Amino acid sequence: MAPRNPTVTGAAGAAELAEPAARVRGLEKSFGDDPVLRGLDLDLAPGEFTALLGRSGSGKSTLLRVLAGLDGEHGGEAVIDGTVAVAFQEPRLLPWKKVWANVVLGSGSTEPRKDAEAALAEVGLEARADAWPLTLSGGEAQRASLARALFREPRLLLLDEPFGALDALTRASVHDLVLDLWRRHRPAILLVTHDVDEALLLADRALVLTDGRISHDLPIDLERPRRRADPRSAGLRAELLGALGVTPEPAEGTEPTR
Ligand SMILES: Nc1ncnc2c1ncn2[C@@H]1O[C@H](COP(=O)(O)OP(=O)(O)OP(=O)(O)O)[C@@H](O)[C@H]1O
C-alpha cells in the first residue's frame, strides 16, 4: 500500500489538515413521505475515529450512503474533502475475480499484482492472494475488504457494521487490525455499530442518531487503554445505553442495542 500522502506535512499541509474530512449541514433525506434525516449537522475531523450509534431504522446506513455518494437526492449539504472508501458488513467482493484483483479493482494501478500483494500483506492475507472470494472465511473476506478500502488511501473511511457478522474471536482480531490500520494510515473513520462496547473500545468520539439528527456527541477519553469494558468508560457507557433506550447491565461484554 502506498505511504500516506506526504502533502499533509508543512504549512500547506497544516491548512489542509484544518479542513474537516466531512462537513454536513442541514442534511435532509426522505424515502417517499418518510423523513429519515432531518436537518443533520456533523463535522468529522481529519484522522478522527468516530462511532455512530442509533436504534435500528434511525438512519445510520442512510447517512453513510449519503456520505459515500451512493444515495441519490438529498437536501442540505454534505461535503467530503478527499477520497472516500466504504466497507460493509457483507464484504462485497466480486466472486469472479481473485482476491488480489478485487483489492486493486478500478484503482488504475500500473503494477496491480505487486500493489495488491503489499496491501494484502498489511492485513495478513498475502497467502490468499490467488484465492476466489467465495473460499474465504468471514474474517478473511473482511480483511480483503479492508485492504481494498484502504488501498486508495481514503481521507474518510466509512465502516457499516463491518464486524457484525463475525464470531467473537474473529471480531476481536479484526478490531485489532482496524486500530492498527487506522494508526498507520490515519483516515477519518465513521463506524456504524450497534455495540456500545465496540464504540468505546475503538473510537475517539461517539455519536447517537435520534429522530434524524445527532442527539449525542460524546468524546471518549483518548488516554484510556483501548480494551473492552474498561472501567474508566463506565459512565459514558451508561450514558450511551441510556441514549439508546437500553437498560445498562453490570455484566461485561457485548451489549446489543437493537
Ligand atoms: N432505499 C430505501 N427505500 C425506502 N426506505 C428506505 C430505504 N433505505 C432505508 N429506508 C428506510 O429508512 C429508515 C432508515 O434506514 P437505515 O438503514 O438508514 O437505518 P439504520 O439506522 O442503518 O438501521 P439498522 O440499524 O437496522 O441497520 C428505515 O425506516 C428504512 O426502512
The ligand as an ORCA input file, in Angstrom:
! r2SCAN-3c Opt
* xyz 0 1
  N     -33.930      2.506     -0.262
  C     -34.861      2.707      0.671
  N     -36.165      2.833      0.339
  C     -37.110      3.037      1.263
  N     -36.857      3.164      2.576
  C     -35.592      3.047      2.979
  C     -34.516      2.814      2.056
  N     -33.367      2.750      2.735
  C     -33.689      2.936      4.042
  N     -35.016      3.117      4.183
  C     -35.720      3.367      5.447
  O     -35.070      4.425      6.105
  C     -35.002      4.183      7.519
  C     -33.563      4.235      7.974
  O     -32.886      3.090      7.426
  P     -31.346      2.835      7.715
  O     -30.990      1.561      7.045
  O     -30.576      4.045      7.376
  O     -31.355      2.663      9.291
  P     -30.221      2.101     10.243
  O     -30.151      3.016     11.413
  O     -28.967      1.879      9.491
  O     -30.881      0.714     10.672
  P     -30.223     -0.666     11.145
  O     -29.510     -0.350     12.419
  O     -31.394     -1.559     11.379
  O     -29.304     -1.140     10.063
  C     -35.705      2.854      7.751
  O     -37.035      3.113      8.124
  C     -35.635      2.187      6.390
  O     -36.750      1.327      6.224
*
